[in-house]
Amino acid sequence: MKHPQTFVMIMIGVSVTFGVLIWSGSLWGALGALIAGFALAFVMSMAWLWSPKSGVAKGRRPTHDSFAGLK
């Protein structure tokens, strides 16, 4: 079965477009995963840093007037 040349060109164009879309989608997916991973690592490191066992927050007492020192 022979196909006309325009049909073959259209199918090549569709397949190339589909491949480019999949490739760009995977790039955006990888970028999103990278950003999500960095955000998760940041949240976990801050939670570990400010945990009571780390010693960073020792000696801090909650005050009722947080802006008293700014006056």
PyMOL Python script that loads the backbone (N, CA, C, O; Angstrom):
from pymol import cmd

cmd.read_pdbstr("""\
ATOM      1  N   MET A   1       0.849  -1.174   0.000  1.00  0.00           N
ATOM      2  CA  MET A   1       0.000   0.000   0.000  1.00  0.00           C
ATOM      3  C   MET A   1       0.894   1.235   0.000  1.00  0.00           C
ATOM      4  O   MET A   1       1.738   1.394   0.882  1.00  0.00           O
ATOM      5  N   LYS A   2       0.711   2.099  -0.977  1.00  0.00           N
ATOM      6  CA  LYS A   2       1.523   3.305  -1.089  1.00  0.00           C
ATOM      7  C   LYS A   2       0.748   4.489  -0.529  1.00  0.00           C
ATOM      8  O   LYS A   2      -0.450   4.645  -0.764  1.00  0.00           O
ATOM      9  N   HIS A   3       1.471   5.320   0.218  1.00  0.00           N
ATOM     10  CA  HIS A   3       0.861   6.519   0.784  1.00  0.00           C
ATOM     11  C   HIS A   3       1.306   7.726  -0.020  1.00  0.00           C
ATOM     12  O   HIS A   3       2.417   7.741  -0.550  1.00  0.00           O
ATOM     13  N   PRO A   4       0.459   8.734  -0.120  1.00  0.00           N
ATOM     14  CA  PRO A   4       0.889   9.963  -0.772  1.00  0.00           C
ATOM     15  C   PRO A   4       1.986  10.654   0.045  1.00  0.00           C
ATOM     16  O   PRO A   4       2.100  10.460   1.256  1.00  0.00           O
ATOM     17  N   GLN A   5       2.764  11.443  -0.632  1.00  0.00           N
ATOM     18  CA  GLN A   5       3.900  12.085   0.024  1.00  0.00           C
ATOM     19  C   GLN A   5       3.455  13.057   1.112  1.00  0.00           C
ATOM     20  O   GLN A   5       4.131  13.172   2.135  1.00  0.00           O
ATOM     21  N   THR A   6       2.353  13.750   0.926  1.00  0.00           N
ATOM     22  CA  THR A   6       1.888  14.696   1.943  1.00  0.00           C
ATOM     23  C   THR A   6       1.499  13.968   3.227  1.00  0.00           C
ATOM     24  O   THR A   6       1.764  14.456   4.326  1.00  0.00           O
ATOM     25  N   PHE A   7       0.869  12.797   3.087  1.00  0.00           N
ATOM     26  CA  PHE A   7       0.481  12.027   4.270  1.00  0.00           C
ATOM     27  C   PHE A   7       1.718  11.598   5.065  1.00  0.00           C
ATOM     28  O   PHE A   7       1.732  11.671   6.294  1.00  0.00           O
ATOM     29  N   VAL A   8       2.742  11.156   4.358  1.00  0.00           N
ATOM     30  CA  VAL A   8       3.984  10.744   5.022  1.00  0.00           C
ATOM     31  C   VAL A   8       4.627  11.944   5.717  1.00  0.00           C
ATOM     32  O   VAL A   8       5.109  11.822   6.843  1.00  0.00           O
ATOM     33  N   MET A   9       4.636  13.101   5.055  1.00  0.00           N
ATOM     34  CA  MET A   9       5.216  14.294   5.672  1.00  0.00           C
ATOM     35  C   MET A   9       4.417  14.725   6.903  1.00  0.00           C
ATOM     36  O   MET A   9       4.993  15.140   7.908  1.00  0.00           O
ATOM     37  N   ILE A  10       3.087  14.625   6.818  1.00  0.00           N
ATOM     38  CA  ILE A  10       2.254  14.972   7.973  1.00  0.00           C
ATOM     39  C   ILE A  10       2.543  14.028   9.139  1.00  0.00           C
ATOM     40  O   ILE A  10       2.650  14.470  10.283  1.00  0.00           O
ATOM     41  N   MET A  11       2.670  12.737   8.857  1.00  0.00           N
ATOM     42  CA  MET A  11       2.942  11.765   9.921  1.00  0.00           C
ATOM     43  C   MET A  11       4.326  11.987  10.534  1.00  0.00           C
ATOM     44  O   MET A  11       4.499  11.835  11.743  1.00  0.00           O
ATOM     45  N   ILE A  12       5.299  12.341   9.714  1.00  0.00           N
ATOM     46  CA  ILE A  12       6.632  12.651  10.247  1.00  0.00           C
ATOM     47  C   ILE A  12       6.558  13.898  11.129  1.00  0.00           C
ATOM     48  O   ILE A  12       7.152  13.939  12.206  1.00  0.00           O
ATOM     49  N   GLY A  13       5.835  14.902  10.669  1.00  0.00           N
ATOM     50  CA  GLY A  13       5.680  16.123  11.470  1.00  0.00           C
ATOM     51  C   GLY A  13       4.977  15.873  12.787  1.00  0.00           C
ATOM     52  O   GLY A  13       5.371  16.415  13.820  1.00  0.00           O
ATOM     53  N   VAL A  14       3.924  15.042  12.754  1.00  0.00           N
ATOM     54  CA  VAL A  14       3.198  14.715  13.987  1.00  0.00           C
ATOM     55  C   VAL A  14       4.102  13.958  14.955  1.00  0.00           C
ATOM     56  O   VAL A  14       4.107  14.243  16.152  1.00  0.00           O
ATOM     57  N   SER A  15       4.860  13.003  14.446  1.00  0.00           N
ATOM     58  CA  SER A  15       5.723  12.215  15.331  1.00  0.00           C
ATOM     59  C   SER A  15       6.849  13.069  15.913  1.00  0.00           C
ATOM     60  O   SER A  15       7.202  12.911  17.082  1.00  0.00           O
ATOM     61  N   VAL A  16       7.414  13.972  15.110  1.00  0.00           N
ATOM     62  CA  VAL A  16       8.464  14.858  15.624  1.00  0.00           C
ATOM     63  C   VAL A  16       7.886  15.805  16.677  1.00  0.00           C
ATOM     64  O   VAL A  16       8.500  16.030  17.720  1.00  0.00           O
ATOM     65  N   THR A  17       6.702  16.360  16.399  1.00  0.00           N
ATOM     66  CA  THR A  17       6.060  17.246  17.370  1.00  0.00           C
ATOM     67  C   THR A  17       5.763  16.514  18.668  1.00  0.00           C
ATOM     68  O   THR A  17       5.987  17.050  19.753  1.00  0.00           O
ATOM     69  N   PHE A  18       5.262  15.293  18.559  1.00  0.00           N
ATOM     70  CA  PHE A  18       4.966  14.488  19.739  1.00  0.00           C
ATOM     71  C   PHE A  18       6.242  14.211  20.537  1.00  0.00           C
ATOM     72  O   PHE A  18       6.239  14.289  21.765  1.00  0.00           O
ATOM     73  N   GLY A  19       7.322  13.891  19.841  1.00  0.00           N
ATOM     74  CA  GLY A  19       8.596  13.642  20.523  1.00  0.00           C
ATOM     75  C   GLY A  19       9.125  14.873  21.229  1.00  0.00           C
ATOM     76  O   GLY A  19       9.631  14.779  22.347  1.00  0.00           O
ATOM     77  N   VAL A  20       9.011  16.046  20.577  1.00  0.00           N
ATOM     78  CA  VAL A  20       9.474  17.293  21.200  1.00  0.00           C
ATOM     79  C   VAL A  20       8.633  17.622  22.426  1.00  0.00           C
ATOM     80  O   VAL A  20       9.164  18.063  23.445  1.00  0.00           O
ATOM     81  N   LEU A  21       7.314  17.408  22.329  1.00  0.00           N
ATOM     82  CA  LEU A  21       6.451  17.681  23.479  1.00  0.00           C
ATOM     83  C   LEU A  21       6.773  16.759  24.649  1.00  0.00           C
ATOM     84  O   LEU A  21       6.806  17.203  25.797  1.00  0.00           O
ATOM     85  N   ILE A  22       7.010  15.486  24.369  1.00  0.00           N
ATOM     86  CA  ILE A  22       7.373  14.550  25.440  1.00  0.00           C
ATOM     87  C   ILE A  22       8.716  14.953  26.053  1.00  0.00           C
ATOM     88  O   ILE A  22       8.883  14.910  27.272  1.00  0.00           O
ATOM     89  N   TRP A  23       9.661  15.340  25.213  1.00  0.00           N
ATOM     90  CA  TRP A  23      10.982  15.737  25.709  1.00  0.00           C
ATOM     91  C   TRP A  23      10.887  16.984  26.584  1.00  0.00           C
ATOM     92  O   TRP A  23      11.477  17.037  27.663  1.00  0.00           O
ATOM     93  N   SER A  24      10.138  17.995  26.114  1.00  0.00           N
ATOM     94  CA  SER A  24      10.014  19.221  26.909  1.00  0.00           C
ATOM     95  C   SER A  24       9.214  18.964  28.178  1.00  0.00           C
ATOM     96  O   SER A  24       9.491  19.563  29.217  1.00  0.00           O
ATOM     97  N   GLY A  25       8.227  18.083  28.105  1.00  0.00           N
ATOM     98  CA  GLY A  25       7.474  17.733  29.310  1.00  0.00           C
ATOM     99  C   GLY A  25       8.339  17.043  30.339  1.00  0.00           C
ATOM    100  O   GLY A  25       8.187  17.274  31.538  1.00  0.00           O
ATOM    101  N   SER A  26       9.246  16.196  29.882  1.00  0.00           N
ATOM    102  CA  SER A  26      10.138  15.530  30.834  1.00  0.00           C
ATOM    103  C   SER A  26      11.112  16.519  31.447  1.00  0.00           C
ATOM    104  O   SER A  26      11.490  16.380  32.610  1.00  0.00           O
ATOM    105  N   LEU A  27      11.527  17.529  30.665  1.00  0.00           N
ATOM    106  CA  LEU A  27      12.398  18.561  31.231  1.00  0.00           C
ATOM    107  C   LEU A  27      11.671  19.354  32.304  1.00  0.00           C
ATOM    108  O   LEU A  27      12.224  19.613  33.373  1.00  0.00           O
ATOM    109  N   TRP A  28      10.420  19.743  32.019  1.00  0.00           N
ATOM    110  CA  TRP A  28       9.653  20.484  33.020  1.00  0.00           C
ATOM    111  C   TRP A  28       9.379  19.613  34.238  1.00  0.00           C
ATOM    112  O   TRP A  28       9.395  20.099  35.369  1.00  0.00           O
ATOM    113  N   GLY A  29       9.127  18.327  34.009  1.00  0.00           N
ATOM    114  CA  GLY A  29       8.913  17.421  35.140  1.00  0.00           C
ATOM    115  C   GLY A  29      10.157  17.276  35.988  1.00  0.00           C
ATOM    116  O   GLY A  29      10.075  17.246  37.216  1.00  0.00           O
ATOM    117  N   ALA A  30      11.317  17.185  35.341  1.00  0.00           N
ATOM    118  CA  ALA A  30      12.569  17.084  36.093  1.00  0.00           C
ATOM    119  C   ALA A  30      12.844  18.371  36.860  1.00  0.00           C
ATOM    120  O   ALA A  30      13.309  18.329  37.999  1.00  0.00           O
ATOM    121  N   LEU A  31      12.562  19.508  36.244  1.00  0.00           N
ATOM    122  CA  LEU A  31      12.757  20.781  36.933  1.00  0.00           C
ATOM    123  C   LEU A  31      11.825  20.899  38.135  1.00  0.00           C
ATOM    124  O   LEU A  31      12.233  21.355  39.203  1.00  0.00           O
ATOM    125  N   GLY A  32      10.577  20.486  37.956  1.00  0.00           N
ATOM    126  CA  GLY A  32       9.632  20.515  39.073  1.00  0.00           C
ATOM    127  C   GLY A  32      10.049  19.591  40.203  1.00  0.00           C
ATOM    128  O   GLY A  32       9.924  19.942  41.376  1.00  0.00           O
ATOM    129  N   ALA A  33      10.546  18.407  39.849  1.00  0.00           N
ATOM    130  CA  ALA A  33      11.016  17.475  40.879  1.00  0.00           C
ATOM    131  C   ALA A  33      12.234  18.033  41.602  1.00  0.00           C
ATOM    132  O   ALA A  33      12.375  17.852  42.812  1.00  0.00           O
ATOM    133  N   LEU A  34      13.111  18.708  40.872  1.00  0.00           N
ATOM    134  CA  LEU A  34      14.288  19.308  41.496  1.00  0.00           C
ATOM    135  C   LEU A  34      13.886  20.409  42.474  1.00  0.00           C
ATOM    136  O   LEU A  34      14.411  20.480  43.585  1.00  0.00           O
ATOM    137  N   ILE A  35      12.959  21.261  42.061  1.00  0.00           N
ATOM    138  CA  ILE A  35      12.499  22.340  42.938  1.00  0.00           C
ATOM    139  C   ILE A  35      11.785  21.768  44.158  1.00  0.00           C
ATOM    140  O   ILE A  35      11.993  22.237  45.277  1.00  0.00           O
ATOM    141  N   ALA A  36      10.942  20.755  43.945  1.00  0.00           N
ATOM    142  CA  ALA A  36      10.251  20.135  45.074  1.00  0.00           C
ATOM    143  C   ALA A  36      11.242  19.477  46.027  1.00  0.00           C
ATOM    144  O   ALA A  36      11.069  19.541  47.244  1.00  0.00           O
ATOM    145  N   GLY A  37      12.272  18.849  45.487  1.00  0.00           N
ATOM    146  CA  GLY A  37      13.289  18.229  46.337  1.00  0.00           C
ATOM    147  C   GLY A  37      14.054  19.253  47.154  1.00  0.00           C
ATOM    148  O   GLY A  37      14.316  19.036  48.337  1.00  0.00           O
ATOM    149  N   PHE A  38      14.418  20.379  46.524  1.00  0.00           N
ATOM    150  CA  PHE A  38      15.106  21.432  47.269  1.00  0.00           C
ATOM    151  C   PHE A  38      14.207  22.022  48.350  1.00  0.00           C
ATOM    152  O   PHE A  38      14.666  22.297  49.459  1.00  0.00           O
ATOM    153  N   ALA A  39      12.925  22.218  48.031  1.00  0.00           N
ATOM    154  CA  ALA A  39      12.003  22.760  49.031  1.00  0.00           C
ATOM    155  C   ALA A  39      11.845  21.795  50.200  1.00  0.00           C
ATOM    156  O   ALA A  39      11.832  22.216  51.357  1.00  0.00           O
ATOM    157  N   LEU A  40      11.724  20.508  49.904  1.00  0.00           N
ATOM    158  CA  LEU A  40      11.595  19.515  50.967  1.00  0.00           C
ATOM    159  C   LEU A  40      12.861  19.453  51.814  1.00  0.00           C
ATOM    160  O   LEU A  40      12.784  19.362  53.039  1.00  0.00           O
ATOM    161  N   ALA A  41      14.017  19.502  51.173  1.00  0.00           N
ATOM    162  CA  ALA A  41      15.280  19.488  51.921  1.00  0.00           C
ATOM    163  C   ALA A  41      15.404  20.732  52.800  1.00  0.00           C
ATOM    164  O   ALA A  41      15.897  20.650  53.925  1.00  0.00           O
ATOM    165  N   PHE A  42      14.962  21.876  52.294  1.00  0.00           N
ATOM    166  CA  PHE A  42      15.019  23.110  53.084  1.00  0.00           C
ATOM    167  C   PHE A  42      14.109  23.019  54.298  1.00  0.00           C
ATOM    168  O   PHE A  42      14.508  23.385  55.403  1.00  0.00           O
ATOM    169  N   VAL A  43      12.886  22.532  54.100  1.00  0.00           N
ATOM    170  CA  VAL A  43      11.945  22.410  55.216  1.00  0.00           C
ATOM    171  C   VAL A  43      12.468  21.423  56.252  1.00  0.00           C
ATOM    172  O   VAL A  43      12.386  21.680  57.453  1.00  0.00           O
ATOM    173  N   MET A  44      13.006  20.292  55.792  1.00  0.00           N
ATOM    174  CA  MET A  44      13.525  19.302  56.736  1.00  0.00           C
ATOM    175  C   MET A  44      14.741  19.840  57.489  1.00  0.00           C
ATOM    176  O   MET A  44      14.884  19.587  58.685  1.00  0.00           O
ATOM    177  N   SER A  45      15.618  20.577  56.805  1.00  0.00           N
ATOM    178  CA  SER A  45      16.793  21.111  57.495  1.00  0.00           C
ATOM    179  C   SER A  45      16.401  22.183  58.503  1.00  0.00           C
ATOM    180  O   SER A  45      16.992  22.264  59.580  1.00  0.00           O
ATOM    181  N   MET A  46      15.413  23.005  58.167  1.00  0.00           N
ATOM    182  CA  MET A  46      14.961  24.009  59.127  1.00  0.00           C
ATOM    183  C   MET A  46      14.271  23.357  60.322  1.00  0.00           C
ATOM    184  O   MET A  46      14.446  23.796  61.459  1.00  0.00           O
ATOM    185  N   ALA A  47      13.489  22.310  60.067  1.00  0.00           N
ATOM    186  CA  ALA A  47      12.843  21.600  61.176  1.00  0.00           C
ATOM    187  C   ALA A  47      13.885  20.946  62.076  1.00  0.00           C
ATOM    188  O   ALA A  47      13.736  20.942  63.298  1.00  0.00           O
ATOM    189  N   TRP A  48      14.938  20.392  61.477  1.00  0.00           N
ATOM    190  CA  TRP A  48      15.993  19.780  62.291  1.00  0.00           C
ATOM    191  C   TRP A  48      16.785  20.849  63.036  1.00  0.00           C
ATOM    192  O   TRP A  48      17.159  20.658  64.193  1.00  0.00           O
ATOM    193  N   LEU A  49      17.038  21.975  62.370  1.00  0.00           N
ATOM    194  CA  LEU A  49      17.839  23.030  62.975  1.00  0.00           C
ATOM    195  C   LEU A  49      17.137  23.652  64.172  1.00  0.00           C
ATOM    196  O   LEU A  49      17.774  23.951  65.182  1.00  0.00           O
ATOM    197  N   TRP A  50      15.825  23.848  64.062  1.00  0.00           N
ATOM    198  CA  TRP A  50      15.086  24.497  65.134  1.00  0.00           C
ATOM    199  C   TRP A  50      14.439  23.506  66.083  1.00  0.00           C
ATOM    200  O   TRP A  50      13.618  23.899  66.912  1.00  0.00           O
ATOM    201  N   SER A  51      14.787  22.233  65.981  1.00  0.00           N
ATOM    202  CA  SER A  51      14.247  21.260  66.937  1.00  0.00           C
ATOM    203  C   SER A  51      14.882  21.496  68.306  1.00  0.00           C
ATOM    204  O   SER A  51      15.999  22.006  68.385  1.00  0.00           O
ATOM    205  N   PRO A  52      14.193  21.137  69.372  1.00  0.00           N
ATOM    206  CA  PRO A  52      14.739  21.389  70.716  1.00  0.00           C
ATOM    207  C   PRO A  52      16.068  20.690  70.974  1.00  0.00           C
ATOM    208  O   PRO A  52      16.861  21.179  71.779  1.00  0.00           O
ATOM    209  N   LYS A  53      16.336  19.574  70.326  1.00  0.00           N
ATOM    210  CA  LYS A  53      17.574  18.838  70.576  1.00  0.00           C
ATOM    211  C   LYS A  53      18.783  19.472  69.901  1.00  0.00           C
ATOM    212  O   LYS A  53      19.915  19.161  70.272  1.00  0.00           O
ATOM    213  N   SER A  54      18.580  20.347  68.927  1.00  0.00           N
ATOM    214  CA  SER A  54      19.725  20.889  68.189  1.00  0.00           C
ATOM    215  C   SER A  54      20.482  21.935  68.984  1.00  0.00           C
ATOM    216  O   SER A  54      21.667  22.155  68.735  1.00  0.00           O
ATOM    217  N   GLY A  55      19.829  22.583  69.934  1.00  0.00           N
ATOM    218  CA  GLY A  55      20.504  23.587  70.741  1.00  0.00           C
ATOM    219  C   GLY A  55      20.436  24.985  70.172  1.00  0.00           C
ATOM    220  O   GLY A  55      20.869  25.926  70.838  1.00  0.00           O
ATOM    221  N   VAL A  56      19.920  25.166  68.984  1.00  0.00           N
ATOM    222  CA  VAL A  56      19.845  26.502  68.391  1.00  0.00           C
ATOM    223  C   VAL A  56      18.827  27.351  69.136  1.00  0.00           C
ATOM    224  O   VAL A  56      19.063  28.536  69.375  1.00  0.00           O
ATOM    225  N   ALA A  57      17.702  26.758  69.503  1.00  0.00           N
ATOM    226  CA  ALA A  57      16.616  27.516  70.115  1.00  0.00           C
ATOM    227  C   ALA A  57      16.700  27.539  71.634  1.00  0.00           C
ATOM    228  O   ALA A  57      15.770  28.017  72.283  1.00  0.00           O
ATOM    229  N   LYS A  58      17.776  27.040  72.220  1.00  0.00           N
ATOM    230  CA  LYS A  58      17.878  27.039  73.683  1.00  0.00           C
ATOM    231  C   LYS A  58      18.004  28.461  74.193  1.00  0.00           C
ATOM    232  O   LYS A  58      18.703  29.288  73.607  1.00  0.00           O
ATOM    233  N   GLY A  59      17.331  28.729  75.272  1.00  0.00           N
ATOM    234  CA  GLY A  59      17.388  30.051  75.870  1.00  0.00           C
ATOM    235  C   GLY A  59      16.381  31.018  75.292  1.00  0.00           C
ATOM    236  O   GLY A  59      16.244  32.131  75.800  1.00  0.00           O
ATOM    237  N   ARG A  60      15.686  30.639  74.268  1.00  0.00           N
ATOM    238  CA  ARG A  60      14.664  31.520  73.700  1.00  0.00           C
ATOM    239  C   ARG A  60      13.371  31.314  74.457  1.00  0.00           C
ATOM    240  O   ARG A  60      12.915  30.185  74.633  1.00  0.00           O
ATOM    241  N   ARG A  61      12.792  32.391  74.896  1.00  0.00           N
ATOM    242  CA  ARG A  61      11.519  32.333  75.591  1.00  0.00           C
ATOM    243  C   ARG A  61      10.500  33.114  74.769  1.00  0.00           C
ATOM    244  O   ARG A  61      10.798  34.212  74.299  1.00  0.00           O
ATOM    245  N   PRO A  62       9.322  32.571  74.593  1.00  0.00           N
ATOM    246  CA  PRO A  62       8.304  33.330  73.853  1.00  0.00           C
ATOM    247  C   PRO A  62       7.890  34.574  74.630  1.00  0.00           C
ATOM    248  O   PRO A  62       7.638  34.509  75.834  1.00  0.00           O
ATOM    249  N   THR A  63       7.823  35.686  73.948  1.00  0.00           N
ATOM    250  CA  THR A  63       7.409  36.936  74.589  1.00  0.00           C
ATOM    251  C   THR A  63       6.037  37.315  74.076  1.00  0.00           C
ATOM    252  O   THR A  63       5.649  36.987  72.955  1.00  0.00           O
ATOM    253  N   HIS A  64       5.312  38.019  74.937  1.00  0.00           N
ATOM    254  CA  HIS A  64       3.980  38.453  74.529  1.00  0.00           C
ATOM    255  C   HIS A  64       4.059  39.673  73.620  1.00  0.00           C
ATOM    256  O   HIS A  64       3.225  39.848  72.732  1.00  0.00           O
ATOM    257  N   ASP A  65       5.065  40.518  73.843  1.00  0.00           N
ATOM    258  CA  ASP A  65       5.238  41.703  73.010  1.00  0.00           C
ATOM    259  C   ASP A  65       6.474  41.485  72.138  1.00  0.00           C
ATOM    260  O   ASP A  65       7.596  41.777  72.550  1.00  0.00           O
ATOM    261  N   SER A  66       6.257  40.975  70.943  1.00  0.00           N
ATOM    262  CA  SER A  66       7.376  40.613  70.082  1.00  0.00           C
ATOM    263  C   SER A  66       8.141  41.826  69.576  1.00  0.00           C
ATOM    264  O   SER A  66       9.322  41.718  69.248  1.00  0.00           O
ATOM    265  N   PHE A  67       7.482  42.982  69.509  1.00  0.00           N
ATOM    266  CA  PHE A  67       8.108  44.163  68.926  1.00  0.00           C
ATOM    267  C   PHE A  67       8.597  45.145  69.991  1.00  0.00           C
ATOM    268  O   PHE A  67       8.822  46.317  69.688  1.00  0.00           O
ATOM    269  N   ALA A  68       8.766  44.682  71.236  1.00  0.00           N
ATOM    270  CA  ALA A  68       9.178  45.589  72.311  1.00  0.00           C
ATOM    271  C   ALA A  68      10.582  46.132  72.067  1.00  0.00           C
ATOM    272  O   ALA A  68      10.854  47.281  72.413  1.00  0.00           O
ATOM    273  N   GLY A  69      11.476  45.347  71.487  1.00  0.00           N
ATOM    274  CA  GLY A  69      12.842  45.801  71.278  1.00  0.00           C
ATOM    275  C   GLY A  69      13.010  46.731  70.091  1.00  0.00           C
ATOM    276  O   GLY A  69      14.083  47.305  69.907  1.00  0.00           O
ATOM    277  N   LEU A  70      11.980  46.891  69.286  1.00  0.00           N
ATOM    278  CA  LEU A  70      12.088  47.723  68.087  1.00  0.00           C
ATOM    279  C   LEU A  70      11.715  49.177  68.343  1.00  0.00           C
ATOM    280  O   LEU A  70      11.896  50.023  67.467  1.00  0.00           O
ATOM    281  N   LYS A  71      11.191  49.484  69.547  1.00  0.00           N
ATOM    282  CA  LYS A  71      10.742  50.856  69.819  1.00  0.00           C
ATOM    283  C   LYS A  71      11.892  51.762  70.156  1.00  0.00           C
ATOM    284  O   LYS A  71      11.689  52.949  70.412  1.00  0.00           O
TER     285      LYS A  71
END
""", "prot")
cmd.dss("prot")
cmd.show_as("cartoon", "prot")
cmd.util.cbc("prot")
cmd.orient("prot")
